[in-house]
Amino acid sequence: MGLVTFEREGAIALVGLNRPDKRNALSDALIDALEAAIARAEAEAKAAVLFGHGPHFSAGLDLAEHVERTPLEGVANSRRWHEVFGRIQRGRIPWFAALHGAVVGGGLELASAAHVRVADRTAFFALPEGQRGIFVGGGASVRTVRLIGVARMTDLMLTGRTLDSEKAEAWGLVSYVVPEGQARAKALELAAQAAANAPFSNYAIIQALPRIAEVGIDEGLFMESFVASMTAAAPEAEERLKAFLTKKAAKVARPGGGR
Ligand code: 1HE
């Protein structure tokens, strides 16, 4: 077994951080293995689940490796993380992060690059960079900030406070909280739902939404009109619309499945 495992369940890739003896600390070699798994997931799957083997999702940066770095090597390391995590966020398929135990420092940065986050009740979240005398370097000041806002991110970093999964949900860091041990199954279920969507719609959702959120209202609405028109013009959209009109496609369900 390598530092990152790869399995496939139907159209879903399951990518597992696999360095449990070091709490899935993100060493250079692990980041290289993650990059390879991301490429494989894109080639073979329609959606992916990212999870951690062992008792924690990830303890973040491998502090043992970091101690040895010069400032220039530190920049290169941070840029390498940006490159690899960016392949998740700006790739072709949606990623669902299944979180348990420590989701700390770089582990939280990695989770923030996924498109949807599911936590079980054992998950805890922190950015202890301030305590370690460093700063976030895996994209948290860009991605995690957009999930929770500058004030909460500043609080996390200044105080070193730890959030439980309920608080993380209230802050918008995760979208689902499930009982202990069920994050991976829930993420898989959600990924399967996404994998059944039209691939072009999924691509538009993960690529267009975050970009439109960064531009002005007028520019955003203009961009939206083009994305809407292009997705609707794809043959798969016509088939799906006709399927609904001929009563062959499911209706939108009420929450809980009632009528
Ligand atoms: C590690 C790391 C690591 C564990 N780098 N080796 N991240 C942190 O500041 C988090 C540091 N880790 C912890 O606070 C705890 O390890 C945990 C809460 C995550 C887990 O606790 P526990 O009791 O389950 O495990 P442990 O006994 O602390 O650790 C088991 C082993 O993993 C131990 O090594 P061993 O050789 O003594 O068995 C630990 O030293 C090792 N280990 N975490 C290296 N992070 C690009 S910017 C990103 C900046 C950051 O990510 S800063 C946050 C760093």
py3Dmol code that shows the C-alpha trace and the ligand (Angstrom):
import py3Dmol

protein = """\
ATOM      1  CA  MET A   1       0.000   0.000   0.000  1.00  0.00           C
ATOM      2  CA  GLY A   2       1.343   3.429  -0.957  1.00  0.00           C
ATOM      3  CA  LEU A   3       1.002   6.764   0.804  1.00  0.00           C
ATOM      4  CA  VAL A   4      -2.280   7.330  -1.036  1.00  0.00           C
ATOM      5  CA  THR A   5      -4.695   4.520  -1.884  1.00  0.00           C
ATOM      6  CA  PHE A   6      -6.875   4.415  -4.986  1.00  0.00           C
ATOM      7  CA  GLU A   7     -10.018   2.320  -5.375  1.00  0.00           C
ATOM      8  CA  ARG A   8     -12.998   2.623  -7.644  1.00  0.00           C
ATOM      9  CA  GLU A   9     -16.612   1.870  -6.863  1.00  0.00           C
ATOM     10  CA  GLY A  10     -18.496   2.147 -10.128  1.00  0.00           C
ATOM     11  CA  ALA A  11     -18.103   5.711 -11.362  1.00  0.00           C
ATOM     12  CA  ILE A  12     -16.640   6.938  -8.055  1.00  0.00           C
ATOM     13  CA  ALA A  13     -12.932   7.110  -7.218  1.00  0.00           C
ATOM     14  CA  LEU A  14     -12.006   6.632  -3.567  1.00  0.00           C
ATOM     15  CA  VAL A  15      -8.728   8.328  -2.713  1.00  0.00           C
ATOM     16  CA  GLY A  16      -7.340   7.670   0.765  1.00  0.00           C
ATOM     17  CA  LEU A  17      -4.511   9.456   2.582  1.00  0.00           C
ATOM     18  CA  ASN A  18      -2.524   6.511   3.899  1.00  0.00           C
ATOM     19  CA  ARG A  19       0.114   7.456   6.410  1.00  0.00           C
ATOM     20  CA  PRO A  20      -1.816   6.682   9.578  1.00  0.00           C
ATOM     21  CA  ASP A  21       1.267   6.194  11.792  1.00  0.00           C
ATOM     22  CA  LYS A  22       2.048   9.894  11.205  1.00  0.00           C
ATOM     23  CA  ARG A  23      -1.629  10.896  11.283  1.00  0.00           C
ATOM     24  CA  ASN A  24      -1.604  11.413   7.511  1.00  0.00           C
ATOM     25  CA  ALA A  25       0.839  14.322   7.833  1.00  0.00           C
ATOM     26  CA  LEU A  26       1.367  15.705   4.335  1.00  0.00           C
ATOM     27  CA  SER A  27       4.945  14.880   3.392  1.00  0.00           C
ATOM     28  CA  ASP A  28       6.376  15.744  -0.040  1.00  0.00           C
ATOM     29  CA  ALA A  29       6.087  12.104  -1.086  1.00  0.00           C
ATOM     30  CA  LEU A  30       2.444  11.992   0.010  1.00  0.00           C
ATOM     31  CA  ILE A  31       1.669  15.122  -2.030  1.00  0.00           C
ATOM     32  CA  ASP A  32       3.280  13.462  -5.102  1.00  0.00           C
ATOM     33  CA  ALA A  33       1.184  10.332  -4.556  1.00  0.00           C
ATOM     34  CA  LEU A  34      -1.935  12.457  -4.122  1.00  0.00           C
ATOM     35  CA  GLU A  35      -1.273  14.199  -7.432  1.00  0.00           C
ATOM     36  CA  ALA A  36      -1.043  10.834  -9.199  1.00  0.00           C
ATOM     37  CA  ALA A  37      -4.289   9.656  -7.581  1.00  0.00           C
ATOM     38  CA  ILE A  38      -6.066  12.867  -8.622  1.00  0.00           C
ATOM     39  CA  ALA A  39      -4.958  12.329 -12.249  1.00  0.00           C
ATOM     40  CA  ARG A  40      -6.164   8.732 -12.121  1.00  0.00           C
ATOM     41  CA  ALA A  41      -9.519   9.757 -10.618  1.00  0.00           C
ATOM     42  CA  GLU A  42     -10.046  12.272 -13.423  1.00  0.00           C
ATOM     43  CA  ALA A  43      -9.238   9.666 -16.046  1.00  0.00           C
ATOM     44  CA  GLU A  44     -11.389   6.877 -14.597  1.00  0.00           C
ATOM     45  CA  ALA A  45     -14.227   8.377 -12.544  1.00  0.00           C
ATOM     46  CA  LYS A  46     -17.109  10.847 -12.679  1.00  0.00           C
ATOM     47  CA  ALA A  47     -16.752  11.968  -9.052  1.00  0.00           C
ATOM     48  CA  ALA A  48     -14.320  11.308  -6.219  1.00  0.00           C
ATOM     49  CA  VAL A  49     -14.213  10.876  -2.458  1.00  0.00           C
ATOM     50  CA  LEU A  50     -11.158  11.943  -0.466  1.00  0.00           C
ATOM     51  CA  PHE A  51     -10.714  10.418   2.990  1.00  0.00           C
ATOM     52  CA  GLY A  52      -8.029   9.509   5.534  1.00  0.00           C
ATOM     53  CA  HIS A  53      -7.003   6.035   6.695  1.00  0.00           C
ATOM     54  CA  GLY A  54      -6.502   5.567  10.440  1.00  0.00           C
ATOM     55  CA  PRO A  55      -7.860   7.673  13.297  1.00  0.00           C
ATOM     56  CA  HIS A  56      -7.597  11.090  11.599  1.00  0.00           C
ATOM     57  CA  PHE A  57      -8.191  12.744   8.241  1.00  0.00           C
ATOM     58  CA  SER A  58      -4.883  14.639   8.362  1.00  0.00           C
ATOM     59  CA  ALA A  59      -2.554  16.371  10.839  1.00  0.00           C
ATOM     60  CA  GLY A  60      -1.468  18.790   8.080  1.00  0.00           C
ATOM     61  CA  LEU A  61       2.041  19.734   7.126  1.00  0.00           C
ATOM     62  CA  ASP A  62       4.739  17.206   7.975  1.00  0.00           C
ATOM     63  CA  LEU A  63       6.441  19.308  10.628  1.00  0.00           C
ATOM     64  CA  ALA A  64       9.524  17.064  10.635  1.00  0.00           C
ATOM     65  CA  GLU A  65      10.193  17.877   6.961  1.00  0.00           C
ATOM     66  CA  HIS A  66       9.337  21.550   7.349  1.00  0.00           C
ATOM     67  CA  VAL A  67      11.884  22.178  10.092  1.00  0.00           C
ATOM     68  CA  GLU A  68      14.653  21.642   7.538  1.00  0.00           C
ATOM     69  CA  ARG A  69      13.460  24.115   4.874  1.00  0.00           C
ATOM     70  CA  THR A  70      15.037  27.416   3.805  1.00  0.00           C
ATOM     71  CA  PRO A  71      12.618  30.305   3.106  1.00  0.00           C
ATOM     72  CA  LEU A  72      12.897  29.714  -0.647  1.00  0.00           C
ATOM     73  CA  GLU A  73      12.240  25.998  -0.222  1.00  0.00           C
ATOM     74  CA  GLY A  74       9.238  26.920   1.927  1.00  0.00           C
ATOM     75  CA  VAL A  75       7.787  29.033  -0.901  1.00  0.00           C
ATOM     76  CA  ALA A  76       8.354  26.214  -3.388  1.00  0.00           C
ATOM     77  CA  ASN A  77       6.639  23.762  -1.033  1.00  0.00           C
ATOM     78  CA  SER A  78       3.633  26.038  -0.600  1.00  0.00           C
ATOM     79  CA  ARG A  79       3.381  26.570  -4.366  1.00  0.00           C
ATOM     80  CA  ARG A  80       3.530  22.804  -4.877  1.00  0.00           C
ATOM     81  CA  TRP A  81       0.571  22.364  -2.526  1.00  0.00           C
ATOM     82  CA  HIS A  82      -1.305  25.095  -4.419  1.00  0.00           C
ATOM     83  CA  GLU A  83      -0.644  23.237  -7.659  1.00  0.00           C
ATOM     84  CA  VAL A  84      -1.835  19.857  -6.389  1.00  0.00           C
ATOM     85  CA  PHE A  85      -4.820  21.085  -4.346  1.00  0.00           C
ATOM     86  CA  GLY A  86      -5.765  23.263  -7.344  1.00  0.00           C
ATOM     87  CA  ARG A  87      -6.066  20.079  -9.417  1.00  0.00           C
ATOM     88  CA  ILE A  88      -8.870  19.053  -7.080  1.00  0.00           C
ATOM     89  CA  GLN A  89     -10.656  22.390  -6.964  1.00  0.00           C
ATOM     90  CA  ARG A  90     -10.209  23.287 -10.616  1.00  0.00           C
ATOM     91  CA  GLY A  91     -10.312  19.801 -12.101  1.00  0.00           C
ATOM     92  CA  ARG A  92     -12.928  18.058 -14.212  1.00  0.00           C
ATOM     93  CA  ILE A  93     -14.826  16.084 -11.564  1.00  0.00           C
ATOM     94  CA  PRO A  94     -16.460  16.960  -8.239  1.00  0.00           C
ATOM     95  CA  TRP A  95     -14.655  15.938  -5.032  1.00  0.00           C
ATOM     96  CA  PHE A  96     -16.345  15.033  -1.763  1.00  0.00           C
ATOM     97  CA  ALA A  97     -14.155  15.142   1.352  1.00  0.00           C
ATOM     98  CA  ALA A  98     -15.043  12.642   4.114  1.00  0.00           C
ATOM     99  CA  LEU A  99     -13.643  13.997   7.371  1.00  0.00           C
ATOM    100  CA  HIS A 100     -13.027  12.400  10.750  1.00  0.00           C
ATOM    101  CA  GLY A 101     -10.642  12.983  13.638  1.00  0.00           C
ATOM    102  CA  ALA A 102      -8.088  15.747  13.132  1.00  0.00           C
ATOM    103  CA  VAL A 103      -8.693  18.021  10.144  1.00  0.00           C
ATOM    104  CA  VAL A 104      -5.879  20.298  11.067  1.00  0.00           C
ATOM    105  CA  GLY A 105      -3.644  22.879   9.366  1.00  0.00           C
ATOM    106  CA  GLY A 106      -2.828  21.605   5.887  1.00  0.00           C
ATOM    107  CA  GLY A 107      -5.455  18.888   6.368  1.00  0.00           C
ATOM    108  CA  LEU A 108      -8.112  21.594   6.574  1.00  0.00           C
ATOM    109  CA  GLU A 109      -6.543  23.356   3.592  1.00  0.00           C
ATOM    110  CA  LEU A 110      -6.765  20.155   1.574  1.00  0.00           C
ATOM    111  CA  ALA A 111     -10.369  19.590   2.654  1.00  0.00           C
ATOM    112  CA  SER A 112     -11.156  23.187   1.651  1.00  0.00           C
ATOM    113  CA  ALA A 113     -10.140  22.401  -1.937  1.00  0.00           C
ATOM    114  CA  ALA A 114     -12.878  19.740  -2.206  1.00  0.00           C
ATOM    115  CA  HIS A 115     -16.290  20.783  -3.491  1.00  0.00           C
ATOM    116  CA  VAL A 116     -18.381  19.299  -0.670  1.00  0.00           C
ATOM    117  CA  ARG A 117     -17.317  18.367   2.881  1.00  0.00           C
ATOM    118  CA  VAL A 118     -18.919  15.718   5.092  1.00  0.00           C
ATOM    119  CA  ALA A 119     -17.754  15.312   8.713  1.00  0.00           C
ATOM    120  CA  ASP A 120     -18.493  12.644  11.263  1.00  0.00           C
ATOM    121  CA  ARG A 121     -18.921  13.536  14.928  1.00  0.00           C
ATOM    122  CA  THR A 122     -15.299  12.730  15.768  1.00  0.00           C
ATOM    123  CA  ALA A 123     -13.984  15.417  13.413  1.00  0.00           C
ATOM    124  CA  PHE A 124     -12.219  18.444  14.836  1.00  0.00           C
ATOM    125  CA  PHE A 125     -10.898  21.435  12.964  1.00  0.00           C
ATOM    126  CA  ALA A 126      -8.041  23.809  13.761  1.00  0.00           C
ATOM    127  CA  LEU A 127      -5.408  26.014  12.182  1.00  0.00           C
ATOM    128  CA  PRO A 128      -2.516  25.769  14.682  1.00  0.00           C
ATOM    129  CA  GLU A 129      -0.071  27.588  12.407  1.00  0.00           C
ATOM    130  CA  GLY A 130       0.145  30.566  14.784  1.00  0.00           C
ATOM    131  CA  GLN A 131       1.149  28.238  17.628  1.00  0.00           C
ATOM    132  CA  ARG A 132       3.769  26.577  15.393  1.00  0.00           C
ATOM    133  CA  GLY A 133       5.251  29.941  14.389  1.00  0.00           C
ATOM    134  CA  ILE A 134       4.256  29.611  10.737  1.00  0.00           C
ATOM    135  CA  PHE A 135       1.389  30.658   8.428  1.00  0.00           C
ATOM    136  CA  VAL A 136      -1.066  28.752   6.295  1.00  0.00           C
ATOM    137  CA  GLY A 137       0.541  27.732   2.988  1.00  0.00           C
ATOM    138  CA  GLY A 138      -1.858  25.289   1.349  1.00  0.00           C
ATOM    139  CA  GLY A 139      -4.458  27.810   0.213  1.00  0.00           C
ATOM    140  CA  ALA A 140      -6.432  28.388   3.444  1.00  0.00           C
ATOM    141  CA  SER A 141      -6.059  32.172   3.255  1.00  0.00           C
ATOM    142  CA  VAL A 142      -7.826  31.956  -0.102  1.00  0.00           C
ATOM    143  CA  ARG A 143     -10.131  28.927   0.137  1.00  0.00           C
ATOM    144  CA  THR A 144     -10.978  28.441   3.828  1.00  0.00           C
ATOM    145  CA  VAL A 145     -11.503  32.199   4.161  1.00  0.00           C
ATOM    146  CA  ARG A 146     -14.145  32.030   1.451  1.00  0.00           C
ATOM    147  CA  LEU A 147     -15.966  29.314   3.384  1.00  0.00           C
ATOM    148  CA  ILE A 148     -15.981  30.938   6.835  1.00  0.00           C
ATOM    149  CA  GLY A 149     -14.983  34.606   6.348  1.00  0.00           C
ATOM    150  CA  VAL A 150     -11.928  36.584   7.411  1.00  0.00           C
ATOM    151  CA  ALA A 151     -13.086  37.225  11.010  1.00  0.00           C
ATOM    152  CA  ARG A 152     -13.558  33.532  11.857  1.00  0.00           C
ATOM    153  CA  MET A 153     -10.381  32.518  10.080  1.00  0.00           C
ATOM    154  CA  THR A 154      -8.468  35.180  12.031  1.00  0.00           C
ATOM    155  CA  ASP A 155      -9.995  33.891  15.277  1.00  0.00           C
ATOM    156  CA  LEU A 156      -9.005  30.288  14.428  1.00  0.00           C
ATOM    157  CA  MET A 157      -5.436  31.322  13.650  1.00  0.00           C
ATOM    158  CA  LEU A 158      -4.889  33.763  16.515  1.00  0.00           C
ATOM    159  CA  THR A 159      -6.394  31.653  19.277  1.00  0.00           C
ATOM    160  CA  GLY A 160      -5.665  28.152  17.998  1.00  0.00           C
ATOM    161  CA  ARG A 161      -9.239  27.202  18.943  1.00  0.00           C
ATOM    162  CA  THR A 162     -10.612  23.858  17.858  1.00  0.00           C
ATOM    163  CA  LEU A 163     -14.079  23.475  16.326  1.00  0.00           C
ATOM    164  CA  ASP A 164     -16.177  20.348  16.640  1.00  0.00           C
ATOM    165  CA  SER A 165     -18.181  19.155  13.663  1.00  0.00           C
ATOM    166  CA  GLU A 166     -21.417  20.901  14.719  1.00  0.00           C
ATOM    167  CA  LYS A 167     -19.630  24.233  15.005  1.00  0.00           C
ATOM    168  CA  ALA A 168     -17.887  23.581  11.692  1.00  0.00           C
ATOM    169  CA  GLU A 169     -21.297  23.044  10.097  1.00  0.00           C
ATOM    170  CA  ALA A 170     -22.677  26.224  11.685  1.00  0.00           C
ATOM    171  CA  TRP A 171     -19.680  28.124  10.293  1.00  0.00           C
ATOM    172  CA  GLY A 172     -20.151  26.724   6.783  1.00  0.00           C
ATOM    173  CA  LEU A 173     -16.974  24.669   6.842  1.00  0.00           C
ATOM    174  CA  VAL A 174     -18.843  21.390   6.287  1.00  0.00           C
ATOM    175  CA  SER A 175     -22.258  20.732   4.757  1.00  0.00           C
ATOM    176  CA  TYR A 176     -23.097  17.435   6.471  1.00  0.00           C
ATOM    177  CA  VAL A 177     -22.507  16.010   9.952  1.00  0.00           C
ATOM    178  CA  VAL A 178     -23.041  12.259  10.348  1.00  0.00           C
ATOM    179  CA  PRO A 179     -22.538   9.736  13.172  1.00  0.00           C
ATOM    180  CA  GLU A 180     -19.057   8.394  13.929  1.00  0.00           C
ATOM    181  CA  GLY A 181     -17.618   6.246  11.157  1.00  0.00           C
ATOM    182  CA  GLN A 182     -20.170   7.244   8.518  1.00  0.00           C
ATOM    183  CA  ALA A 183     -18.492  10.147   6.721  1.00  0.00           C
ATOM    184  CA  ARG A 184     -17.036   7.993   3.957  1.00  0.00           C
ATOM    185  CA  ALA A 185     -20.336   6.223   3.229  1.00  0.00           C
ATOM    186  CA  LYS A 186     -22.218   9.523   3.165  1.00  0.00           C
ATOM    187  CA  ALA A 187     -19.610  11.130   0.886  1.00  0.00           C
ATOM    188  CA  LEU A 188     -19.854   8.101  -1.410  1.00  0.00           C
ATOM    189  CA  GLU A 189     -23.637   8.394  -1.547  1.00  0.00           C
ATOM    190  CA  LEU A 190     -23.392  12.108  -2.401  1.00  0.00           C
ATOM    191  CA  ALA A 191     -20.676  11.489  -4.984  1.00  0.00           C
ATOM    192  CA  ALA A 192     -22.868   8.853  -6.645  1.00  0.00           C
ATOM    193  CA  GLN A 193     -25.685  11.386  -6.883  1.00  0.00           C
ATOM    194  CA  ALA A 194     -23.347  13.918  -8.492  1.00  0.00           C
ATOM    195  CA  ALA A 195     -21.931  11.267 -10.840  1.00  0.00           C
ATOM    196  CA  ALA A 196     -25.438  10.674 -12.190  1.00  0.00           C
ATOM    197  CA  ASN A 197     -25.673  14.323 -13.319  1.00  0.00           C
ATOM    198  CA  ALA A 198     -24.801  15.457 -16.814  1.00  0.00           C
ATOM    199  CA  PRO A 199     -20.969  15.762 -16.819  1.00  0.00           C
ATOM    200  CA  PHE A 200     -21.133  19.163 -18.514  1.00  0.00           C
ATOM    201  CA  SER A 201     -23.440  20.476 -15.772  1.00  0.00           C
ATOM    202  CA  ASN A 202     -21.047  19.198 -13.109  1.00  0.00           C
ATOM    203  CA  TYR A 203     -18.158  20.858 -14.881  1.00  0.00           C
ATOM    204  CA  ALA A 204     -20.064  24.137 -15.051  1.00  0.00           C
ATOM    205  CA  ILE A 205     -21.024  23.889 -11.372  1.00  0.00           C
ATOM    206  CA  ILE A 206     -17.477  23.374 -10.117  1.00  0.00           C
ATOM    207  CA  GLN A 207     -15.767  25.690 -12.606  1.00  0.00           C
ATOM    208  CA  ALA A 208     -18.243  28.536 -13.143  1.00  0.00           C
ATOM    209  CA  LEU A 209     -19.717  29.077  -9.675  1.00  0.00           C
ATOM    210  CA  PRO A 210     -16.483  29.974  -7.845  1.00  0.00           C
ATOM    211  CA  ARG A 211     -15.368  32.215 -10.702  1.00  0.00           C
ATOM    212  CA  ILE A 212     -18.706  34.023 -10.952  1.00  0.00           C
ATOM    213  CA  ALA A 213     -18.571  34.584  -7.179  1.00  0.00           C
ATOM    214  CA  GLU A 214     -15.340  36.563  -7.670  1.00  0.00           C
ATOM    215  CA  VAL A 215     -16.657  39.057 -10.249  1.00  0.00           C
ATOM    216  CA  GLY A 216     -19.159  41.933 -10.153  1.00  0.00           C
ATOM    217  CA  ILE A 217     -22.914  41.428 -10.461  1.00  0.00           C
ATOM    218  CA  ASP A 218     -23.132  42.535 -14.090  1.00  0.00           C
ATOM    219  CA  GLU A 219     -20.148  40.427 -15.181  1.00  0.00           C
ATOM    220  CA  GLY A 220     -21.457  37.469 -13.186  1.00  0.00           C
ATOM    221  CA  LEU A 221     -24.900  37.564 -14.743  1.00  0.00           C
ATOM    222  CA  PHE A 222     -23.343  37.835 -18.192  1.00  0.00           C
ATOM    223  CA  MET A 223     -21.078  34.847 -17.529  1.00  0.00           C
ATOM    224  CA  GLU A 224     -24.033  32.910 -16.136  1.00  0.00           C
ATOM    225  CA  SER A 225     -26.049  33.418 -19.312  1.00  0.00           C
ATOM    226  CA  PHE A 226     -23.291  31.850 -21.402  1.00  0.00           C
ATOM    227  CA  VAL A 227     -22.775  28.901 -19.072  1.00  0.00           C
ATOM    228  CA  ALA A 228     -26.552  28.341 -18.942  1.00  0.00           C
ATOM    229  CA  SER A 229     -26.866  28.441 -22.710  1.00  0.00           C
ATOM    230  CA  MET A 230     -23.899  26.131 -23.332  1.00  0.00           C
ATOM    231  CA  THR A 231     -24.992  23.484 -20.845  1.00  0.00           C
ATOM    232  CA  ALA A 232     -28.558  23.549 -22.202  1.00  0.00           C
ATOM    233  CA  ALA A 233     -27.244  23.100 -25.757  1.00  0.00           C
ATOM    234  CA  ALA A 234     -25.450  19.839 -24.873  1.00  0.00           C
ATOM    235  CA  PRO A 235     -27.285  16.735 -26.218  1.00  0.00           C
ATOM    236  CA  GLU A 236     -27.442  15.211 -22.740  1.00  0.00           C
ATOM    237  CA  ALA A 237     -29.464  18.220 -21.542  1.00  0.00           C
ATOM    238  CA  GLU A 238     -32.068  17.762 -24.267  1.00  0.00           C
ATOM    239  CA  GLU A 239     -32.410  14.061 -23.397  1.00  0.00           C
ATOM    240  CA  ARG A 240     -32.833  14.834 -19.713  1.00  0.00           C
ATOM    241  CA  LEU A 241     -35.383  17.591 -20.293  1.00  0.00           C
ATOM    242  CA  LYS A 242     -37.412  15.307 -22.591  1.00  0.00           C
ATOM    243  CA  ALA A 243     -37.215  12.502 -20.037  1.00  0.00           C
ATOM    244  CA  PHE A 244     -38.879  14.755 -17.472  1.00  0.00           C
ATOM    245  CA  LEU A 245     -41.555  15.956 -19.892  1.00  0.00           C
ATOM    246  CA  THR A 246     -42.413  12.374 -20.843  1.00  0.00           C
ATOM    247  CA  LYS A 247     -42.562  11.449 -17.132  1.00  0.00           C
ATOM    248  CA  LYS A 248     -39.525   9.196 -17.342  1.00  0.00           C
ATOM    249  CA  ALA A 249     -37.388  11.226 -14.925  1.00  0.00           C
ATOM    250  CA  ALA A 250     -37.817  11.606 -11.174  1.00  0.00           C
ATOM    251  CA  LYS A 251     -39.582  14.650  -9.730  1.00  0.00           C
ATOM    252  CA  VAL A 252     -37.822  16.849  -7.218  1.00  0.00           C
ATOM    253  CA  ALA A 253     -38.321  15.126  -3.851  1.00  0.00           C
ATOM    254  CA  ARG A 254     -39.360  16.861  -0.639  1.00  0.00           C
ATOM    255  CA  PRO A 255     -36.797  16.722   2.176  1.00  0.00           C
ATOM    256  CA  GLY A 256     -37.153  13.363   3.938  1.00  0.00           C
ATOM    257  CA  GLY A 257     -38.799  11.847   0.868  1.00  0.00           C
ATOM    258  CA  GLY A 258     -42.465  12.578   1.850  1.00  0.00           C
ATOM    259  CA  ARG A 259     -45.108  13.603  -0.721  1.00  0.00           C
TER     260      ARG A 259
END
"""
ligand_1 = """\
54
1HE
C 3.308 14.288 12.927
C 2.366 15.315 12.698
C 2.739 16.353 11.798
C 1.492 13.909 14.072
N 3.950 16.300 11.230
N 4.512 14.288 12.341
N -0.019 20.246 12.280
C -0.113 20.247 13.625
O 0.353 21.135 14.302
C -0.784 19.034 14.224
C 0.233 18.215 14.993
N -0.342 16.957 15.400
C -1.167 16.816 16.469
O -1.569 17.783 17.103
C -1.571 15.429 16.833
O -0.621 14.529 16.263
C -2.990 15.026 16.350
C -4.044 15.798 17.164
C -3.185 15.324 14.854
C -3.189 13.508 16.531
O -2.914 13.146 17.878
P -2.632 11.609 18.239
O -2.520 11.539 19.737
O -3.647 10.742 17.560
O -1.227 11.244 17.542
P 0.268 11.626 18.025
O 0.715 10.651 19.068
O 0.379 13.055 18.365
O 1.103 11.419 16.672
C 1.436 10.133 16.167
C 2.714 10.276 15.358
O 2.459 11.163 14.252
C 3.835 10.929 16.158
O 5.046 10.415 15.674
P 5.868 9.266 16.492
O 7.063 9.006 15.639
O 6.161 9.866 17.841
O 4.919 8.094 16.595
C 3.730 12.385 15.762
O 4.963 13.088 15.909
C 3.379 12.242 14.302
N 2.730 13.451 13.794
N 1.245 15.062 13.417
C 4.809 15.277 11.501
N 1.902 17.351 11.501
C 1.961 24.417 4.081
S 1.325 25.244 5.452
C 0.430 24.113 6.414
C 0.742 24.357 7.837
C 0.253 23.287 8.766
O -0.305 22.299 8.371
S 0.534 23.629 10.397
C -0.250 22.361 11.260
C 0.674 21.225 11.518
"""
view = py3Dmol.view(width=600, height=400)
view.addModel(protein, "pdb")
view.setStyle({"model": 0}, {"cartoon": {"style": "trace"}})
view.addModel(ligand_1, "xyz")
view.setStyle({"model": 1}, {"stick": {}})
view.zoomTo()
view.show()
